[in-house]
């Protein structure tokens, strides 16, 4: 383990020392992997690793929470949020009301309490903070089936997606942020002796101490789609660098982060720190609490996932804070040629179907030359490619039970209305129709297969459509004149709308080179010729970088040094040691 820039205080207690020892190996390995970029995780992603009845245990743990208040013991309580949806309570996309109520807190009380907790946490040092963060993640990991059930019944994930994005992969993202935070805080030594000669027989001597100083309260404004996966990086990056964290969950997905905050508070208290270092701030319907919190003088960091318009508002108005954003994205795949037509179609079908296209990395615009493509099965025309994609979608999603293992419940009326509009033909000819899927376990869930709409890049109305984000099971098969015109469209889309991923299918080295150059210029990750069971929408923790900060999809990268280094500053203390 690299040397800490600040030692843990002598009064930290035996429990803190034990945490440092317990998690040293995991932290060392994480520090290694963020440099080698190899595959690794301390958190098993197979449900069987959590017990033979893990899924049932998770559902049982969730059921025990339903219809009850969840009080975290925070200061400044001034009301109650929920349990009914019109009171701010959550309703599962699978059809049931959760009936959970949460305390509401007065920011004028909560924020000072969090600020008061900062000095002891700051003085504990990077190593102690990292150990506490890893203990929080370790305990969350042990409850992964419960966290997965919470993700499913707030964000509408299918079981595998819920267990991965709602639990273990979110934990990976949190650990990755802790590793980066520790590394960045360890760049400078705790102290140094400095000597400068002042002539042949004289020198000035100084002793110097380098102190990591956190910025202040960090506000996490979470989204509804992946509150843990998108939220844990900012939460743990801020906490590991010494900042208290206030979590403002999306009203539709409070529970996953409420459970997270409760676990964090428990560990902090056991380690001898004030639990108010991590707090939850649920909001009343229509309260617009995020605006009030983001502009509070105590708040010095903001992490936001959601709509571009509010990200712009935060950047313009939260002037006292460093704002990290992750917003909308329109992702493009160019289908130019392939050496394995059937595998390509199967990969594309799964990519546009996973979680019903509600992933921020889901491909939306499939660019296909209007003259067709070369394949191992001979030339395929544009219409034939679209029809064969429909066949691949039917093979994947034709059975309702199989479909529900891939798709997710649609998050709300806005998503459903997009599917209905696309199916009406108002956007363009329907190449592959969407169908309603009956969920075998949750008849109240709204589940739809993707609709594929045919568009033409040269038609003005079509171009306006594909230059907008259509979150949900809607994708566009876009006829393009040539590879250069496709690359121009990719650049325009990314420049105007932002993108998190781009894909290419081609057997041409020249096309690959041109696509690489276009994506480098646009600032978007490129995946080429993906086949089998790895997809454009997937992001490998400790290896891939989620986002680039180079286009309107956001200014933050999950995770790189810049994501954590701006959450603290280093203050130097110099002591004169005399001249000799």
Secondary structure, DSSP 8 states (H G I E B T S, - for coil): ----SS---GGG-HHHHHHHHHHHHHHHHHHHHHHH-----SS--SGGGG-TTHHHHHHHHHHHHTTSEE----S-EEEEE-SSGGGT--B-TTS-B---EEEEE-HHHHHHHHHHTHHHHHHH-HHHHHHHHHHHHHHHHHTHHHHHHHHHHHH---HHHHHIIIIIHHHHHHHHHHHHHHHHHTSS-SEEEEEEE-STT-EEEEEEEEEEEE-SEEEEE--SS-HHHHHHHHHHHHHHTT--EEEE--TT--HHHHHHHHHHHHHHHHTTS-GGGEEE----TT--HHHHHHTSTTEEEEEEES-HHHHHHHHHH-TTSEEEEE----EEEEE-B-S-HHHHHHHHHHHHHGGGG-STT-EEEEEEETT-EEETTEEE-HHHHHHHHHHHHHHHHSSHHHHHTTS----SHHHHHHHHHHHTTSSS-EEE---EE--SS-TT--EE--EEEEEETTSHHHHHHHTS---SSEEEEEEES-HHHHHHHHHHHHHHH--SEEEEE-S-HHHHHHHHHHHHHHT-EEEES--TT--TT---TTTS-B--SSBTTBS--BT-HHHHHTTEEEEEEEEEEEE-
